[in-house]
Amino acid sequence: MASAPLLTLRYRVLDDVAQDLDMVIQSSPEDEWSWEGASLSEREAWLGFVQRPSSLSALTEYVPGLTGKIQVLPGVALRFSLLSQSPHTSKLEAAVDVSAPSLAWESIAKIRSALIDRSKQWEEDGIDSLFFFDLLATAQTLLGDKPDLLASQNDSNIFNNSPKSDSPSRSTDLSPIELSRAMFWSHHLIAPSKLKDFNNWCPELSLWGVLRAGYPGYLCFEGEKEAVDEMVRRVKGLQWHAIQLRVQRSWTCILEKDSAKTGTREQALLSCALAKNHSDNKSEEQDEGEKLRTGCEVIENLGEFVERLKGCGLELDEVEGVLGIKVSGGGH
């Protein structure tokens, strides 16, 4: 008799199953998702279901038993299996388990425990879809935060509060400024009223903001540490049901005092990663003495958002930290 799965996911409709799998597949490098035990015709039918869930022709035969796995990190994967049943039933269940044959049992147990604990928080956090995607994010965060669970891995902690930076060799006439970057994941970011808040708050606090609107939503802010701390306080004060502060880093920016076109504070803000190619960064066009203006940039396409973060020089582990998913290529 087969052992019971780690978790049984319960979906309302087939569209929710397809959206969950599509989010996992599209957010991961192509070679990290694989269908299991499937013939060519089954793989084609399953992929068609994920991409076009409303097209139910021939799915009665193929959707039940749909099984695949996503690599979390080399040697660790999450396995998803839609339980055999008619796709027209009102009860849709899928089994999820951890596959890590090379890991010590103690490590596997910790991963499994973290996933179970996370599933118990869904109701409180208002999560009623994208279950598998959320579990993948949880596993990625755990293994990034505790690399000792992986005997063959030596990944650094994505929540390290001291990103690497080179201090200037000259120590005369220097002015230190504390900078910080905070990055949130949200189940969704759709309401115009929410976006309006950030369009107002970013200039008010002199922060660079980059947001991804949609399902899921992402909120990234960078600037002086006190201002970032205030933005974090405001975001948490909104009391959204499903939002997580996934990455927060702080560091000291040491710049030579400059009495010319830009002052030290402006130099520090312009040194922020999110300032690079920011739509509100008009520093090159400003007149001498004109105040530097920050703002909030909103991106809807997930791929463009990922490229935006990678393109401004963030380390790949930090990009993956906020996404909760491994991304391919690029980064620093």
FIVO-767558 format. One record per residue (C-alpha): x negated, y negated, z negated; chain; residue number from 1; residue in three letters. Coordinates in nm, 2 decimals. Layout:
% residues N
X; Y; Z; A; NUM; ALA .
...
END
This chain:
% residues 332
0.00; 0.00; 0.00; A; 1; MET .
-0.14; -0.34; 0.10; A; 2; ALA .
-0.23; -0.58; -0.18; A; 3; SER .
-0.01; -0.88; -0.25; A; 4; ALA .
-0.12; -1.20; -0.08; A; 5; PRO .
-0.27; -1.48; -0.28; A; 6; LEU .
0.01; -1.72; -0.19; A; 7; LEU .
0.34; -1.70; -0.01; A; 8; THR .
0.43; -2.02; 0.17; A; 9; LEU .
0.80; -2.10; 0.23; A; 10; ARG .
0.89; -2.31; 0.52; A; 11; TYR .
1.23; -2.46; 0.61; A; 12; ARG .
1.22; -2.43; 0.99; A; 13; VAL .
0.99; -2.29; 1.26; A; 14; LEU .
0.89; -2.64; 1.35; A; 15; ASP .
0.72; -2.68; 1.01; A; 16; ASP .
0.52; -2.37; 1.06; A; 17; VAL .
0.40; -2.49; 1.40; A; 18; ALA .
0.32; -2.84; 1.28; A; 19; GLN .
0.11; -2.70; 0.99; A; 20; ASP .
-0.09; -2.46; 1.21; A; 21; LEU .
-0.13; -2.73; 1.48; A; 22; ASP .
-0.27; -2.97; 1.22; A; 23; MET .
-0.52; -2.71; 1.10; A; 24; VAL .
-0.63; -2.61; 1.46; A; 25; ILE .
-0.65; -2.96; 1.60; A; 26; GLN .
-0.85; -3.09; 1.30; A; 27; SER .
-1.12; -2.82; 1.32; A; 28; SER .
-1.39; -2.74; 1.58; A; 29; PRO .
-1.25; -2.50; 1.84; A; 30; GLU .
-1.47; -2.20; 1.73; A; 31; ASP .
-1.35; -2.22; 1.37; A; 32; GLU .
-1.00; -2.10; 1.43; A; 33; TRP .
-0.93; -1.75; 1.56; A; 34; SER .
-0.62; -1.53; 1.61; A; 35; TRP .
-0.65; -1.19; 1.45; A; 36; GLU .
-0.55; -0.85; 1.59; A; 37; GLY .
-0.37; -1.01; 1.89; A; 38; ALA .
-0.35; -0.90; 2.25; A; 39; SER .
-0.39; -1.17; 2.52; A; 40; LEU .
-0.02; -1.20; 2.56; A; 41; SER .
0.03; -1.24; 2.19; A; 42; GLU .
-0.24; -1.51; 2.17; A; 43; ARG .
-0.08; -1.70; 2.45; A; 44; GLU .
0.26; -1.67; 2.30; A; 45; ALA .
0.13; -1.78; 1.96; A; 46; TRP .
-0.06; -2.08; 2.10; A; 47; LEU .
0.25; -2.18; 2.30; A; 48; GLY .
0.46; -2.16; 1.98; A; 49; PHE .
0.22; -2.39; 1.79; A; 50; VAL .
0.21; -2.64; 2.07; A; 51; GLN .
0.58; -2.62; 2.17; A; 52; ARG .
0.78; -2.48; 1.87; A; 53; PRO .
1.11; -2.58; 2.03; A; 54; SER .
1.05; -2.34; 2.32; A; 55; SER .
1.17; -2.02; 2.16; A; 56; LEU .
1.18; -1.80; 2.47; A; 57; SER .
1.01; -1.46; 2.41; A; 58; ALA .
0.92; -1.56; 2.05; A; 59; LEU .
1.14; -1.31; 1.89; A; 60; THR .
0.90; -1.04; 1.99; A; 61; GLU .
0.57; -1.23; 1.93; A; 62; TYR .
0.61; -1.48; 1.65; A; 63; VAL .
0.66; -1.24; 1.36; A; 64; PRO .
0.32; -1.10; 1.27; A; 65; GLY .
0.14; -1.42; 1.39; A; 66; LEU .
-0.20; -1.40; 1.22; A; 67; THR .
-0.51; -1.61; 1.23; A; 68; GLY .
-0.79; -1.75; 1.01; A; 69; LYS .
-0.97; -2.08; 0.98; A; 70; ILE .
-1.33; -2.10; 0.87; A; 71; GLN .
-1.37; -2.33; 0.56; A; 72; VAL .
-1.75; -2.30; 0.56; A; 73; LEU .
-1.97; -2.02; 0.71; A; 74; PRO .
-1.88; -1.70; 0.53; A; 75; GLY .
-1.56; -1.84; 0.38; A; 76; VAL .
-1.22; -1.84; 0.56; A; 77; ALA .
-0.85; -1.88; 0.49; A; 78; LEU .
-0.62; -1.62; 0.65; A; 79; ARG .
-0.26; -1.71; 0.75; A; 80; PHE .
0.00; -1.45; 0.85; A; 81; SER .
0.36; -1.52; 0.93; A; 82; LEU .
0.56; -1.24; 0.77; A; 83; LEU .
0.74; -1.00; 1.01; A; 84; SER .
1.10; -1.12; 1.04; A; 85; GLN .
1.33; -1.27; 1.30; A; 86; SER .
1.23; -1.63; 1.38; A; 87; PRO .
1.60; -1.72; 1.37; A; 88; HIS .
1.63; -1.64; 1.00; A; 89; THR .
1.67; -1.93; 0.75; A; 90; SER .
1.39; -1.78; 0.54; A; 91; LYS .
1.05; -1.84; 0.68; A; 92; LEU .
0.75; -1.71; 0.48; A; 93; GLU .
0.38; -1.69; 0.54; A; 94; ALA .
0.10; -1.52; 0.35; A; 95; ALA .
-0.23; -1.69; 0.27; A; 96; VAL .
-0.54; -1.53; 0.13; A; 97; ASP .
-0.92; -1.59; 0.11; A; 98; VAL .
-1.16; -1.40; 0.32; A; 99; SER .
-1.52; -1.42; 0.19; A; 100; ALA .
-1.69; -1.08; 0.22; A; 101; PRO .
-2.04; -1.21; 0.14; A; 102; SER .
-1.95; -1.41; -0.17; A; 103; LEU .
-1.97; -1.28; -0.53; A; 104; ALA .
-1.64; -1.19; -0.67; A; 105; TRP .
-1.67; -1.46; -0.94; A; 106; GLU .
-1.69; -1.72; -0.66; A; 107; SER .
-1.39; -1.58; -0.47; A; 108; ILE .
-1.19; -1.58; -0.79; A; 109; ALA .
-1.27; -1.95; -0.85; A; 110; LYS .
-1.16; -2.04; -0.49; A; 111; ILE .
-0.84; -1.84; -0.53; A; 112; ARG .
-0.77; -2.00; -0.86; A; 113; SER .
-0.81; -2.35; -0.72; A; 114; ALA .
-0.57; -2.28; -0.44; A; 115; LEU .
-0.31; -2.14; -0.67; A; 116; ILE .
-0.35; -2.44; -0.90; A; 117; ASP .
-0.31; -2.68; -0.60; A; 118; ARG .
0.01; -2.50; -0.49; A; 119; SER .
0.16; -2.56; -0.83; A; 120; LYS .
0.12; -2.94; -0.78; A; 121; GLN .
0.31; -2.96; -0.45; A; 122; TRP .
0.65; -3.02; -0.60; A; 123; GLU .
0.52; -3.29; -0.83; A; 124; GLU .
0.32; -3.46; -0.55; A; 125; ASP .
0.62; -3.45; -0.31; A; 126; GLY .
0.45; -3.21; -0.06; A; 127; ILE .
0.71; -3.01; 0.13; A; 128; ASP .
0.52; -2.93; 0.45; A; 129; SER .
0.16; -2.89; 0.58; A; 130; LEU .
0.10; -2.64; 0.31; A; 131; PHE .
-0.18; -2.45; 0.49; A; 132; PHE .
-0.35; -2.77; 0.59; A; 133; PHE .
-0.34; -2.89; 0.23; A; 134; ASP .
-0.49; -2.56; 0.11; A; 135; LEU .
-0.77; -2.59; 0.36; A; 136; LEU .
-0.84; -2.94; 0.23; A; 137; ALA .
-0.85; -2.81; -0.12; A; 138; THR .
-1.09; -2.53; -0.03; A; 139; ALA .
-1.32; -2.78; 0.16; A; 140; GLN .
-1.32; -3.02; -0.14; A; 141; THR .
-1.40; -2.74; -0.39; A; 142; LEU .
-1.68; -2.60; -0.19; A; 143; LEU .
-1.82; -2.94; -0.12; A; 144; GLY .
-1.80; -3.03; -0.48; A; 145; ASP .
-1.95; -2.70; -0.61; A; 146; LYS .
-2.21; -2.58; -0.36; A; 147; PRO .
-2.33; -2.33; -0.62; A; 148; ASP .
-2.03; -2.11; -0.53; A; 149; LEU .
-2.20; -2.05; -0.19; A; 150; LEU .
-2.52; -1.84; -0.22; A; 151; ALA .
-2.63; -1.94; 0.13; A; 152; SER .
-2.52; -2.30; 0.12; A; 153; GLN .
-2.70; -2.61; -0.01; A; 154; ASN .
-2.44; -2.87; 0.07; A; 155; ASP .
-2.45; -3.20; -0.12; A; 156; SER .
-2.16; -3.32; -0.33; A; 157; ASN .
-1.93; -3.53; -0.12; A; 158; ILE .
-1.83; -3.73; -0.43; A; 159; PHE .
-2.19; -3.84; -0.50; A; 160; ASN .
-2.16; -4.19; -0.63; A; 161; ASN .
-2.51; -4.29; -0.50; A; 162; SER .
-2.55; -4.27; -0.13; A; 163; PRO .
-2.91; -4.28; 0.00; A; 164; LYS .
-3.05; -4.62; 0.07; A; 165; SER .
-3.39; -4.77; 0.12; A; 166; ASP .
-3.48; -5.05; -0.11; A; 167; SER .
-3.67; -5.34; 0.04; A; 168; PRO .
-4.05; -5.33; -0.01; A; 169; SER .
-4.06; -5.70; -0.11; A; 170; ARG .
-3.92; -5.78; -0.46; A; 171; SER .
-3.93; -6.16; -0.45; A; 172; THR .
-3.62; -6.38; -0.42; A; 173; ASP .
-3.38; -6.09; -0.41; A; 174; LEU .
-3.01; -6.09; -0.50; A; 175; SER .
-2.84; -5.76; -0.59; A; 176; PRO .
-2.47; -5.72; -0.51; A; 177; ILE .
-2.26; -5.41; -0.62; A; 178; GLU .
-2.08; -5.26; -0.32; A; 179; LEU .
-1.83; -4.97; -0.31; A; 180; SER .
-1.63; -4.77; -0.07; A; 181; ARG .
-1.30; -4.58; -0.15; A; 182; ALA .
-1.12; -4.34; 0.08; A; 183; MET .
-0.77; -4.20; 0.02; A; 184; PHE .
-0.57; -3.92; 0.18; A; 185; TRP .
-0.19; -3.96; 0.19; A; 186; SER .
0.07; -3.71; 0.31; A; 187; HIS .
0.20; -3.98; 0.54; A; 188; HIS .
0.16; -4.35; 0.61; A; 189; LEU .
0.45; -4.48; 0.81; A; 190; ILE .
0.65; -4.75; 0.65; A; 191; ALA .
0.58; -5.10; 0.79; A; 192; PRO .
0.62; -5.24; 0.44; A; 193; SER .
0.32; -5.03; 0.32; A; 194; LYS .
0.11; -5.14; 0.61; A; 195; LEU .
0.20; -5.51; 0.54; A; 196; LYS .
0.07; -5.48; 0.18; A; 197; ASP .
-0.27; -5.37; 0.31; A; 198; PHE .
-0.28; -5.64; 0.58; A; 199; ASN .
-0.23; -5.89; 0.30; A; 200; ASN .
-0.45; -5.73; 0.03; A; 201; TRP .
-0.77; -5.68; 0.24; A; 202; CYS .
-0.82; -6.05; 0.33; A; 203; PRO .
-0.72; -6.15; -0.03; A; 204; GLU .
-0.98; -5.92; -0.18; A; 205; LEU .
-1.24; -5.97; 0.09; A; 206; SER .
-1.24; -5.60; 0.18; A; 207; LEU .
-1.28; -5.42; 0.51; A; 208; TRP .
-0.99; -5.18; 0.56; A; 209; GLY .
-0.95; -4.90; 0.81; A; 210; VAL .
-0.62; -4.71; 0.80; A; 211; LEU .
-0.48; -4.42; 0.99; A; 212; ARG .
-0.10; -4.44; 1.02; A; 213; ALA .
0.10; -4.12; 1.07; A; 214; GLY .
0.10; -3.77; 0.93; A; 215; TYR .
-0.13; -3.75; 0.73; A; 216; PRO .
-0.23; -4.10; 0.65; A; 217; GLY .
-0.58; -4.22; 0.55; A; 218; TYR .
-0.68; -4.54; 0.37; A; 219; LEU .
-1.05; -4.66; 0.37; A; 220; CYS .
-1.17; -4.97; 0.19; A; 221; PHE .
-1.52; -5.12; 0.15; A; 222; GLU .
-1.66; -5.44; -0.01; A; 223; GLY .
-1.77; -5.57; -0.34; A; 224; GLU .
-1.72; -5.31; -0.62; A; 225; LYS .
-1.49; -5.52; -0.83; A; 226; GLU .
-1.26; -5.58; -0.53; A; 227; ALA .
-1.26; -5.21; -0.43; A; 228; VAL .
-1.18; -5.12; -0.79; A; 229; ASP .
-0.89; -5.36; -0.78; A; 230; GLU .
-0.76; -5.21; -0.45; A; 231; MET .
-0.78; -4.86; -0.60; A; 232; VAL .
-0.58; -4.98; -0.89; A; 233; ARG .
-0.32; -5.13; -0.66; A; 234; ARG .
-0.29; -4.82; -0.45; A; 235; VAL .
-0.24; -4.60; -0.75; A; 236; LYS .
0.01; -4.85; -0.88; A; 237; GLY .
0.23; -4.79; -0.57; A; 238; LEU .
0.30; -4.44; -0.73; A; 239; GLN .
0.33; -4.26; -0.40; A; 240; TRP .
0.42; -3.90; -0.44; A; 241; HIS .
0.14; -3.75; -0.24; A; 242; ALA .
-0.19; -3.94; -0.23; A; 243; ILE .
-0.54; -3.86; -0.34; A; 244; GLN .
-0.85; -4.06; -0.39; A; 245; LEU .
-1.09; -3.83; -0.21; A; 246; ARG .
-1.42; -4.02; -0.19; A; 247; VAL .
-1.55; -4.32; -0.39; A; 248; GLN .
-1.91; -4.43; -0.38; A; 249; ARG .
-2.08; -4.73; -0.53; A; 250; SER .
-2.43; -4.87; -0.47; A; 251; TRP .
-2.64; -5.18; -0.52; A; 252; THR .
-2.71; -5.39; -0.21; A; 253; CYS .
-3.03; -5.59; -0.24; A; 254; ILE .
-3.08; -5.86; 0.02; A; 255; LEU .
-3.31; -6.16; 0.05; A; 256; GLU .
-3.13; -6.49; -0.03; A; 257; LYS .
-3.05; -6.67; 0.29; A; 258; ASP .
-2.95; -7.04; 0.29; A; 259; SER .
-2.90; -7.04; 0.67; A; 260; ALA .
-2.58; -6.93; 0.85; A; 261; LYS .
-2.47; -6.66; 0.61; A; 262; THR .
-2.50; -6.65; 0.24; A; 263; GLY .
-2.60; -6.35; 0.04; A; 264; THR .
-2.24; -6.24; -0.03; A; 265; ARG .
-2.15; -6.26; 0.34; A; 266; GLU .
-2.47; -6.06; 0.43; A; 267; GLN .
-2.36; -5.79; 0.18; A; 268; ALA .
-2.01; -5.77; 0.33; A; 269; LEU .
-2.15; -5.75; 0.68; A; 270; LEU .
-2.38; -5.47; 0.57; A; 271; SER .
-2.08; -5.25; 0.49; A; 272; CYS .
-2.03; -4.96; 0.72; A; 273; ALA .
-1.67; -5.04; 0.79; A; 274; LEU .
-1.76; -5.39; 0.90; A; 275; ALA .
-1.93; -5.24; 1.21; A; 276; LYS .
-1.70; -5.28; 1.51; A; 277; ASN .
-1.41; -5.39; 1.28; A; 278; HIS .
-1.14; -5.57; 1.48; A; 279; SER .
-1.14; -5.85; 1.22; A; 280; ASP .
-1.52; -5.90; 1.21; A; 281; ASN .
-1.57; -6.22; 1.41; A; 282; LYS .
-1.90; -6.31; 1.24; A; 283; SER .
-2.09; -6.35; 1.57; A; 284; GLU .
-1.83; -6.61; 1.68; A; 285; GLU .
-1.82; -6.81; 1.36; A; 286; GLN .
-1.96; -7.16; 1.32; A; 287; ASP .
-2.22; -7.23; 1.06; A; 288; GLU .
-2.06; -7.26; 0.71; A; 289; GLY .
-1.74; -7.10; 0.82; A; 290; GLU .
-1.60; -6.85; 0.57; A; 291; LYS .
-1.64; -6.48; 0.67; A; 292; LEU .
-1.29; -6.32; 0.71; A; 293; ARG .
-1.22; -5.96; 0.65; A; 294; THR .
-0.91; -5.77; 0.73; A; 295; GLY .
-0.72; -5.44; 0.78; A; 296; CYS .
-0.75; -5.23; 1.10; A; 297; GLU .
-0.48; -4.97; 1.17; A; 298; VAL .
-0.53; -4.67; 1.40; A; 299; ILE .
-0.26; -4.42; 1.49; A; 300; GLU .
-0.45; -4.16; 1.68; A; 301; ASN .
-0.63; -3.91; 1.45; A; 302; LEU .
-0.91; -3.84; 1.69; A; 303; GLY .
-0.98; -4.21; 1.73; A; 304; GLU .
-0.97; -4.26; 1.35; A; 305; PHE .
-1.23; -3.98; 1.31; A; 306; VAL .
-1.45; -4.13; 1.58; A; 307; GLU .
-1.41; -4.47; 1.42; A; 308; ARG .
-1.55; -4.34; 1.09; A; 309; LEU .
-1.83; -4.15; 1.25; A; 310; LYS .
-1.91; -4.44; 1.48; A; 311; GLY .
-1.97; -4.69; 1.19; A; 312; CYS .
-2.25; -4.48; 1.05; A; 313; GLY .
-2.08; -4.28; 0.77; A; 314; LEU .
-2.24; -3.95; 0.68; A; 315; GLU .
-2.06; -3.65; 0.82; A; 316; LEU .
-2.00; -3.51; 0.47; A; 317; ASP .
-1.82; -3.83; 0.37; A; 318; GLU .
-1.60; -3.82; 0.68; A; 319; VAL .
-1.51; -3.46; 0.60; A; 320; GLU .
-1.46; -3.55; 0.24; A; 321; GLY .
-1.17; -3.79; 0.32; A; 322; VAL .
-1.02; -3.57; 0.59; A; 323; LEU .
-1.05; -3.26; 0.39; A; 324; GLY .
-1.15; -3.08; 0.71; A; 325; ILE .
-1.48; -3.00; 0.89; A; 326; LYS .
-1.53; -3.21; 1.20; A; 327; VAL .
-1.76; -3.14; 1.48; A; 328; SER .
-2.07; -3.33; 1.60; A; 329; GLY .
-2.21; -3.68; 1.54; A; 330; GLY .
-2.23; -3.85; 1.20; A; 331; GLY .
-2.54; -3.94; 1.01; A; 332; HIS .
END
